[in-house]
Amino acid sequence: MKTIELDDDLYFYIASQTRHIGESASDILRRLLEQSAQVKVSEAPSQAEPLTVQTPAPVTQEKSGIQALLASGALQQEDKSINRFMLLLGALYRDDPVRFTQATEIKGRKRVYFSQDPEALRASGSTTKPKPVPDTPFWVITNTNTSRKQNMVAQLMASMGYDEALIAEACSTV
């Protein structure tokens, strides 16, 4: 087994792709590469064409609400990670309500993390503690550790097309 060093933003992205507790980084990368890369290989393996990676279109606003929130210092004033988490989710929704709907695709091994129906969240686990995301039609489970909340934010932001540096900055504030 080899060891490699990763920038923080890459680490957060890989960690955000975790599907179940105990999944190794190698398993995550192997899965991601199988899903998002299309490699055409001819008979001779050495003649493989370059792989094509599909990435979402970047967020094009000059200064998004999430950037304004991070710059404002409002998150640092919050004592609890749950409050910072909820503020981030609200800002992400305000930035792009349509892309935010992709949150419902983010799931754990057994739990559903986001839904427009709190009962769907309650049904996915015994102690999910669903709360409404402020000023949105969405609910999110809140009975998770800070690391899982960071993973949820990172995965949502990546699916919405935010750049890796902004994702890493947002995750570090949760």
C-alpha positions in Angstrom: 0.0 0.0 0.0 1.3 3.5 -0.9 0.8 6.7 1.0 0.0 10.0 -0.9 -0.4 13.6 0.3 -3.6 15.4 -0.7 -4.6 19.0 -0.5 -7.4 19.7 2.0 -10.0 20.4 -0.7 -9.3 17.0 -2.3 -9.5 15.2 1.0 -12.9 16.9 1.8 -14.2 15.9 -1.6 -13.1 12.3 -1.2 -14.5 12.2 2.3 -17.8 13.7 1.2 -18.2 10.7 -1.2 -18.3 8.2 1.7 -21.3 6.0 1.4 -21.0 4.0 4.6 -18.9 3.9 7.8 -15.6 2.2 7.3 -15.4 2.7 3.6 -11.7 3.2 2.8 -10.3 6.0 0.6 -9.2 3.4 -1.9 -12.8 2.0 -2.1 -14.2 5.5 -2.6 -11.7 6.5 -5.3 -12.2 3.2 -7.1 -16.0 3.7 -7.0 -15.7 7.3 -8.2 -13.4 6.4 -11.0 -15.7 3.6 -12.2 -18.8 5.9 -12.1 -17.5 9.2 -13.5 -14.8 8.1 -15.9 -15.4 6.7 -19.3 -12.3 5.0 -20.7 -12.2 3.4 -24.1 -9.7 0.7 -24.3 -8.8 -1.0 -27.6 -7.3 -4.4 -27.7 -3.9 -3.2 -26.6 -4.1 -1.7 -23.1 -1.3 0.8 -23.9 -3.5 2.4 -26.6 -6.2 3.6 -24.2 -7.8 7.0 -24.9 -7.7 9.7 -22.3 -10.5 9.5 -19.8 -13.3 12.0 -19.8 -14.5 13.2 -16.4 -18.0 14.7 -16.1 -18.1 17.7 -13.7 -21.1 19.9 -13.0 -21.1 23.4 -14.4 -19.5 25.9 -12.0 -21.6 28.4 -10.0 -21.3 31.5 -12.1 -22.5 34.2 -9.7 -19.9 36.9 -9.1 -20.2 36.6 -5.3 -22.5 33.8 -4.2 -24.5 33.9 -1.0 -22.3 31.3 0.5 -19.2 33.4 -0.2 -20.9 36.4 1.4 -21.8 34.3 4.4 -18.3 33.0 4.8 -16.8 36.5 4.5 -19.3 38.0 7.0 -18.0 36.2 10.0 -21.6 35.2 11.0 -20.6 31.5 11.1 -17.8 32.1 13.5 -20.2 33.8 15.9 -22.3 30.7 16.2 -21.3 28.4 19.1 -22.9 25.2 17.8 -22.0 23.3 14.7 -25.6 22.6 14.0 -26.4 26.3 13.7 -23.4 26.8 11.3 -24.6 23.8 9.3 -28.1 25.2 9.0 -26.9 28.6 8.0 -24.7 27.1 5.3 -27.6 25.0 3.9 -29.9 28.0 3.8 -27.3 30.0 1.9 -26.8 27.2 -0.6 -30.5 27.1 -1.2 -30.7 30.8 -1.7 -27.8 30.6 -4.2 -29.5 28.1 -6.4 -32.8 26.5 -5.3 -33.0 24.3 -8.4 -29.5 22.7 -7.9 -30.2 22.4 -4.2 -32.8 19.8 -5.0 -29.9 17.5 -5.7 -29.6 17.3 -1.9 -32.2 14.6 -1.9 -29.7 12.4 -3.7 -27.3 12.5 -0.8 -27.9 9.4 1.4 -26.1 7.3 3.8 -26.1 3.5 3.9 -29.4 3.4 5.7 -30.4 7.0 6.2 -31.9 9.6 4.0 -30.2 13.0 4.8 -32.5 15.5 3.0 -36.1 15.5 2.1 -39.1 17.7 1.6 -41.0 15.4 4.0 -39.8 15.1 7.6 -41.5 11.8 7.9 -39.3 10.3 5.2 -36.3 11.3 7.3 -37.8 9.9 10.5 -38.6 6.6 8.7 -34.9 6.2 7.6 -33.6 5.9 11.1 -34.5 5.8 14.8 -32.9 9.0 16.0 -32.6 11.3 12.9 -33.9 14.5 14.6 -35.1 16.2 11.4 -35.1 20.0 11.3 -36.3 22.4 8.6 -33.6 24.1 6.6 -34.3 27.8 7.2 -36.4 29.5 4.5 -36.6 26.4 2.3 -39.0 23.5 1.7 -36.4 21.0 2.7 -35.7 19.1 5.9 -32.3 17.7 7.0 -31.3 15.1 9.6 -29.4 16.7 12.4 -28.4 13.7 14.6 -25.0 13.3 13.0 -21.5 14.2 14.0 -19.7 17.2 12.7 -17.6 15.2 10.3 -20.8 13.8 8.7 -22.3 17.3 8.5 -19.1 18.5 6.7 -19.4 15.5 4.3 -23.0 16.4 3.6 -22.1 20.0 2.9 -19.2 19.0 0.7 -21.2 16.5 -1.3 -24.0 19.0 -1.8 -21.7 21.8 -2.8 -19.8 19.6 -5.3 -23.1 18.5 -6.9 -24.1 22.1 -7.2 -20.9 23.0 -9.0 -19.0 25.0 -6.4 -15.2 25.0 -6.7 -13.1 22.8 -4.4 -11.5 25.7 -2.5 -14.9 27.2 -1.6 -16.1 23.7 -0.6 -13.1 23.2 1.7 -13.6 26.7 3.3 -17.3 26.0 3.9 -16.6 22.6 5.4 -14.0 23.9 7.7 -16.5 26.3 9.3 -19.1 23.7 10.2 
